[in-house]
Every structure is written in structure tokens, then in C-alpha cells.
Amino acid sequence: MDLLLGIDMGTGSTKGVLVDAAGTVLATETIAHSVDLPRPGWAEVDAENLWWREVCEVSGRLMAAMPDGGRLAAMCVSGVGPCLVLCDADLRPLRPAILYGIDTRATAEIDLLTEEFGRDAILDRAGTLLSSQAVGPKLEWVFRHEPEVFAAAAGWYGSNSYVAAKLTGEYVMDHHTASQCDPLYATRHFDWNRPWAERICRHLPLPRLVWPSEVVGTVRPEAAEATGVPVGTPVVAGAVDAYSEAFSVGVREPGDQMLMYGSTMFLVQVIDSYYSDPTLWTTVGVERGTLALAAGTSTAGSLIGWLQTVTGGAPFDELMADAAAVPPGSEGLLVLPYFAGERTPVFDPRARGVVAGLTLRHGRGHLFRAAYEGIAFGIRQILERFDDAHTGIRTVAVGGGLRSPVWAQAVSDVTGRAQLVPEQAIGASYGDALLAAIGAGLVPSDTDWAKISREIEPNPLTRNLYDDLYETWRELYPATRDQVHRLAGPTTP
């Protein structure tokens, strides 16, 4: 029996799954972890001692669960991204990995590169303006602030391409991840934007580009010893984890959308032709030659967790009961959920949270419901921009946040869109297993393992209420931006 191994290195855990070629799950493993926040605006991970170690542990456990007669046909690893891992010639990380948009250290480099290359030219070539999500400014930051590290580097990687290199020795990057390494990749042309990439990378070679479902190499003896995966097992490239998760739940056709409920919200929509919007990210899709739009907030479940802590740490079910008892609209309370700055669509790391309309009659339940509604208003704002490229036809919801019925229902009510909830909720590692199956030639490239279990319908009775509140909510950020910037203090150097 041919089996597939999928592993995802997420923000809060590393998850693995062992499946057969029909998508049947045989075993799963999870290791929880956290990221390092050594300074304000910094978010890092020890690539070798966290990502690689956990991939080895998860692989070993799942290989031990291999049934009699089973044969591992291929494996695939995805991870958070876009990230920056700088390694020496022996693949030793020279500094902690710099994470995706939650790491905002490179603000000066964003401005420098935008001025050098031109805002309009960047939007035209890369499809996305430079922001804290971009890898190019982070490379420039290391060059300017840690020149000895940059000089010693022999290659640069994302989270999944670093692990692929550890497994196979191959220096590659998947097209999707590369398309998020702005402004190094020409999204319109599915290739490196070589003049800019060579300027920013300097002596560092550009990785060989591959598609997420391509086999990049096979497991080397030293990697086999560390992981328990047999020598010679094909390794498939993988992608950024949010896109692997979208792939796992059948978000494959133009107009398909994924809403990922997690510590932050992440949104993906497949589009049918090249389109760029300065408030969104234009990327390459998971499948060969496809394109997608993406967006991400800076808080979501993390805001709810913070509220849970500061209101006394009551059990989650109790808090949800409180929130459910509050009527839609939270009796005039609005929350701007920019408690960690904001990514799309405002791209403002110095944005701050705002609670508007608070009175003595509001209680804990009002705060929780208003926070969920504030997150939902942000989702509506993003989806309206998605519609400018390709009207959303089918919305699939995933992520741990779905265990809050208040949150999921608020998103449907505020956006007016039904959400399909898949039967299989394992996440990106399940998509990795499917990519491995496709890469190994076990299943056709159009194979879809996703099955929908339920649908969250919008409540038409709340539509007018939320339309009115949305207009007020949209006014909060521009009305308070200057004040919260002053409160935030000067930009961190």
C-alpha cells in the first residue's frame, strides 16, 4: 500500500499526517511550539532547533505508525511564510529565521527599496507593494544591520525550502513562495525578477524554481537517519502553509475563496488572470500556471485570547455563552481589531486597537462579540477588494477559530456570504500529502480529496444592521490614525 507523508510547520505547531492515495487518514501527530519575539516588531524561529527538529520528530512518529505492508511513496513539507532563513555552505542557519508579515523590523528598508525601484514599477512587476510581508526588505535589513551574517551566507531559504534542502541537499524554492518574496519575483511572468533579485541578493545565488507538486529530490542518508524516512523517498516541494491548506479543501478554481480562522485571519482567492491591487497580495497559486490573491490580518484569535486573559481567564465555552447572549451589533459597541498593527488592507504596523461606544452597561460578552464583529468587518473589507478581481463564488472556511459559533456566524452575517466547512479539518499537512501524491504520480493532478460537511448561512435579518455598522467601522481607522500613531511613539529603529 502506497502512503504519503505531509508535514506543516505552522506558527503555533508542527503537524503531520500519514494518508493513503485515496486521502484516508491513517495517523496524525502534532507538536506545539511558539515563535520568539526578542524585540518589539521582531518575530523569529530557530530554524534548525525548532523546524528541523520537529520535522524529524513528527516524521519518526508517523513512520513508526506505518501499517504492515505500507510503503512511503513520497513526502511534502509546507511552512509559514514568506520567511527568510540564511544559511552557510553547510546548511547551518546563521541567525534565527525572520518570519512573515508579523515581523515588522524592515520598515526603513521597505521605504528605501520602494524609492529605489519605484512604487508603480514594483506593483506592476511583483504584483504587490512592499510591506512587512515582503522578503526583499528583510534581506536588505540583514545586509545593512548584520553585514557579517550576510557575507557568510551561501544561500537563502523559506521555511519549507530549508527543510527540503535538509532532506535532499537541493537548493530550490517553489514558485508560490517565491512570488511572496517581493520584489524578487516577476509574478506576471512566473520567473525571478532578475535585475532586482540580483541587486538585493548580491552574492547569494537564486534558488532553482519548482512548482509545489514537483519532486525536488530524494531523501539523503543523513536525513533518513534523522527522520526515519527511507533513503531515496521522493520529496515534493510544497508551499506556504495557508496555500497548502486552501489546496487541501478544494480551493482550486477561479472565484474559490478560503477563509482561515486562526491567530490571524488569512484569505486566499484563486483568480483567472493577472490582477494587482495595492491593498492586497498578488501571488502565484499552488498549481502550475495559476494565480491568486491573498490577504491577512495581524490579529484574530490572538485578540480573543488576549481578551480572555485580561478579563480573568474564564473558560472559552463560558465566554462564548456570554457573547452569544449579546444581540448582533453588540448594542452600539465597535472594535477596530488592530491590536498588533494591521496588514491588509491598511498595511500599517503602527495602527492600534480602538474600542468605540463603550458604556457602563456593556459587559464582558459585549466586548467578545464586538471583537468578533470587528474582525468580521475587516474580512468584509478584504473580500470587497477580492471581488474587484473576480467575484467570489464559493467560500470555504477552515481553522481552529470555527469552534466559536459566534465568530463564524458573525463573518457570514457581516459579509452576506455562506461559508462551506469541510469534513477534513487537519489543515495544510493534508494538502501536503495530496501534493505528495500528485508529485509521486499516484493520483491525477486534478484529484480533490475535500468533502463539505456543513454550511454557515448568513442571517438576512441582520443585514441592514451590519451594513450600517460597517460604514461606521470603516470610518474609525482614518478618524483615529493620527492619534494612535502619536500614542505608538516613534518607529522602532
N, C-alpha and C positions, 0 to 999 in steps of 0.2 A: 504494500500500500504506500503510495507516494504521499508525503506530508510536507507542509510548508511551515516555516517559522517566520513570524512577523514580530518586530520589536519596535516600540516607540519610546523615545526619551522626551517626556513632557516637562512642563515647568514644575509640576508637583510630584511626579513619579515616573518611573520607567516600567512599562507594561509589555508583556509578551504573550503571544498566543500561538498554539500549535493546532493546525487545522488540516483537514483533508482537502482534496481537489474539488469537492462539492461545497466547501465552505462550512462544513460541520466542525464545531469547536471541540477539540479533544482535551485541551489543558490550557490554563492561563496562569500567569504569575505577575505580581506587582511588587515593586519596591518603592516606598515613599521617600522623597527627599525634598530639600528646599534649595533655593538659589542663595548666593551670597550677595549681600548689599553693603559693601565695605565703606562706601561714602554716599552722600546724597546724590541721586541721579545715576549711580552705578549699579549694575546688575551683572553678576558673573557666575561662572561654574568652573570647577576644576575638571577639565575635560577627561583627563586620564583617571583620576581617582574617584570620579563620580560616574560620568557617562560610560567610559570603557569598562570600569569595574562592574557597574550594574548590568551592562550588556552581557558580560561574561557570566555573572551570577544567574541572570534570567535564562540565558541560553543553556547553562548547565542544568538548571532545574527542569526545563522543558525537555531537554534531551533525555533526562532520567525518566521522564513520563512517557517516552516513546513506547507505543504498544509493540508487542511481538509482531514481527513481520513488517514493521514500519520502516520506511526509508526516507530520509530527509532529501527532498528533491531540490530545494532552494531556500534561501532566506533573504529577508529585506529589512532594513532598519530606517526609520524616519526619526525626526527630532525637531525640537523647537528651532525657529529660525525667522529671518536670517540671522546667523551668528558669525562671529569671527574667532577662529582658532588658528593661531600662528605656531608653527612647528619648525624644529630644526631638521637637518637632513636625516636624522634617525627617528623621526616622527614623535619627538618629545615636545609637548607643548611648552612654549617659552614663557607664557603668562596665562592666567585664567582666561577662559573663553569670555568674550564680550557678547552679551545677549542682544536680542532683537530690540524692538522699539521701547521696551521698558528701561533700557539703558540710554540715558539722555546726555552723556558726557560730551558728545562731539558737536555741541551747538555752534561753536566758533568755526569748526571745520565745515559744517553744513553751509554756513554763510560764505566761507572762503571759496569752496568749490562751486557754489551757485553763482558767485560773482565771476569766477574764472571761466566757467563753461556757458553761463547764461541760462536763466530760468526757462525761457521758451525752448531753447535747444535741448535742455535736459528733459523737459516734458515730452518733446517730440521724439527723441531718440530712446529714452528709457521708459517712457510712458508714465512716469511718476516723478513728482518733485522730491527733492532731498528732504528727509526728515530723520527723526531718531531711529526709524526702521531701517535706514539705508546702511549698507556695509562700507561703501566707499569712504564716507567721512570717518568711520571708525578706523579704517586702515590709515587714513591721513592723521588721525589723532595719535595713533601709536607711533607713526613716523616722527611727529613733532614732539611728543611728550616722553616717549620711551625709545629713543633712537637706537640704543644698544640692542633692544629686543628686536626691532625691525631689521637691523643689519644682520642679526644672527639667524633670522628666519629663512627657511628654504622653501616653504610652501604655506598656503593659507587654505582653510577649510571651513565648511559649515559643520553643524553637529553630525549629520548623517554621513557626509563625505569623509569626515575624520574617522568615523567608525569603519566605513568601507575601506579606507586606507589601512587601518589596523588589521582588518580581516584579510585583505587581498594584496596590499602593497601598491595598489593603483591610485594614481593622483587624478581624480575625476571630480566633477560636480554636475548634478542633474540640472537640466535646462530650467526647471521651475525655480529651484533655489537661486540659480544664477540670475534669473530675472528679477529677484528681490535684492540683488546686490548692487543697487543703484549707486552711481550711474555707469557701472562697468559693463552692462549687458544691453544690447540693442534689441528690445523686445519685439519690435516690428519685424526684425529680420532673423530672429531665433539664433543669434550668434553674439560673441563678445563684441562690445563696442571698443575695438582695439586701441584706437588712439587715446581715449580717456582711461581705459583699463591699464594700459602700459604706463601712462603718466602716474596714476595713483599707486599701482603695484610696484613700480620701479623695477628692482632686480628680481622680484618674485614672478615665477612663471605662472601663466594662466592654466588652470586645470582643464583637462580634456572634458568636453561637454558630452553628456549622455542623457537619454530620456529616462524618466523614473522607473519604467518597466524593463530597462535594458540590463542584461548581465554585464557587470563591470569586471569581473574576475572570479577567482575561486579562493576558498579558504586555505591559507598557508599553514604549514605545520605548527609554527609557534602560536598562531591564533587558534588553531584546533585544540592545542593543549590548554589554552586559557579558557576557551568557551565550551568545550565538549562537543563542538560541531565537527563532523568528519572532515578530514583533509579533502580538498577538491570539491566541496559543496559550492554550487554557483551562488554568487552574491548579487542581488539586484539592487539598483541604485537607490530607490526610494526618493523621498521629497520632504519638504517641510510638513510637520505633522498635521496641521489643520487641513492641508490639501489631501493627505492620505486619508484622513477621516471623511472628508467630503466624497472622495472616491469610494470609500467603503459603504456609504449609504446611498449610492446611485446618483450623485450629483455629477452628471456626465454630459447632459445636453444643454444647448443654449437656452437660457431662461431658468435653468435649475439653480436653486439657491440653497446654501447651508447656513444655518444659524447655530453657532457653537456656544452653549451656555457653560461658562467656566469662571475662573478667577477674573478673566476679562471676557468680553464678547468678541468673537471673530466671525466674520461673514465672508463667504465666497459665492460668487455667481459666475457661471460659465456664460461667455458671450460668443457671438457668431462672427465678429470681425473686430479688427483692431480699434480700440477706443481709449482715449486718455481723458482724465478729469483731475485737476489739481487737488481735489479733496479726497481722492481715492488712490488705491494702488492698482496699476495695470500689470498683470503678470502672465507668464506662460502657464498653461494648465498642466495637469498630470499626464494626459495622453498626448501623443506626438502631434505637434502642429496646432494644438488648441490654445485658447486664450481665456483669461478670467479676470474679473475684478475682485478686489479684496478690500476689506476694511476691518479695523479693530479698535476697540475701546481700551482705555487704560485701567478701568475698574469695572467690576460687575459683581461676581461672587465675592471678591475681596472686600468690596464695600459692605456687603451683607455680613460677612464675617467680622468686620470692624464694628459694625453696629451691634452685633451680638455681644461682642466683648465689652464695649463701653456702656451697654445697657444692663450689664450684670451677668452675662453668660448663661442666660436661660436656655433650656433645651430647644433645638431647632423646631420641633413639632409645636411647642408652646408658642413660639414666636410667629409661626405661620398661622396658627389659630387666631392670634391677635390681629395679624394683618388681614386675614380673611374676614374678620368681623367688621372691618372698616369699609365703608362703601367706596366704590370707584370714584377716583378724584381726590381721595384722602381728605375730604372736607376742607378743600382750599389750601392744601399743603403741596408745594412743589420742591423737588430736589434736582439740582444740577450735579450730576454724579462725577464731577471732575476732581475727585479727591486725590488723585495721583497725576494731575495734569490730564491731557487728553490727546489721543492720536486722531484718527479720522473722526469727523471731517475738519476739525479746527487746527490740528497739529500745533498744540500749544502746551509745552511741558510746564509752563508756569501758570496754567489755568488752575483753579481751585474749586472745591465744592461750595455750593450755595444751597441753603435751606431757606425757602421763601414762604411767607404766610404763616409762620409758626405762632401759635397762641397757647394760652394756658389750658385750653380744653383739649389740645392734641396730646396723645399718649404714645406709648411705645409702638403700638400697632400702626398708628398713623405714619410714624417715621419709616417703618419697614415697608408698608405699602407704597408710600411716596417714593422711597428709594427704588423699588421695583418699577414703578411707573416712570421715574426719571430715566432709568436705563432703557426702558421701552421707547420713550420719546427719542432717545439717541439712536436707537435701531431704526425707527421710522425715518429719521433724518437721513440716515445712510441709504436705506432702501429706496428712497425717492431719488437719490443720485444714481443708484444702480439702474433704475427704470429709464433714465435718460439714455443708457446704452442699449438695454434690452429689457423689456418689461418682464418682471419676474412671473414665471408661470407656475412653478412648483417649489414650495419651501419645505425643506427638511430640517428638523430641529434635533440637535444632539447635545450631549454633555450632562455633567452631574447636576447642573442647575435645574434640570427638568423635574427634579424631585420636589421642587417648590411649585405647587399648582398655581399659586398667586402670581409668580413671575411669568410662567409660560402663558397663562391666560391674559395677563396684562399686555404682553407683547402682541398676541393676536388681536386683542381689543383695540390697542392703540394704533396698530398698523393696518387693521382691517384685513389681515391675511390669515388663512388657515395654515396650520403647521402640521406636517406629517412626522410622526415619531416612529423610527424604525424599530423592528423587533430585536435586532442585534445591536447592543449598545456598548460593545467593547471599546470601540474607538479606532484611532489611527493604526494600531498594530494589526487590526483585522484588515484594513486596507492594504497594509504592507504585505500581509500574507497573500492577498489577491494579486498584488503586483508581482510577488514572487512566483505565483502560479502561472501568470501570463508570461513572465520572463523566461521561465523554465519550459514553456511550450506545453504545459499540462492542460490549459484551457484556452479558448479563443480570446482575442484581445477585447471583445465586446462583452465578455462574461460579467454578470452583475449578481452578486450574492445578496443584495439588500432586499428585505421584506418589510413592509409597513405594518405596524401593529395597531396604531390608533391615529386619530386626527383631532387637533385642537382648533375648534371653530371660533371665530370672533363673535362676540355678543352684539347684535345690531342695536340693542337698547342703550349701549354706552357710546355709540359712535359720535353723536353730536357733542356730548360732554368732552370726550377726549380730543375731538377736533379743536374745540375752543381752548382747552388747556394746553394743547400742543403749540398753538400760536403764542400763548403767554410764555411757555417754556422756552421757545426759540428766542425770545427777547431777553432772557436772563443773561446769557453769556455776553453779548455785546454791551448790555447795560452795566455789567459788573466787571468787565475785563480790566479796565484801567485800575480799579480799586484793588482787585485781588493780585494784580501784578505788583502793586506797591507793597501789599502785605507779604507777598512771596519773597521780597527782597531782591538784591542783585543776582544776576545769573551766576551760577556756580562755575568757577574757572575750570 
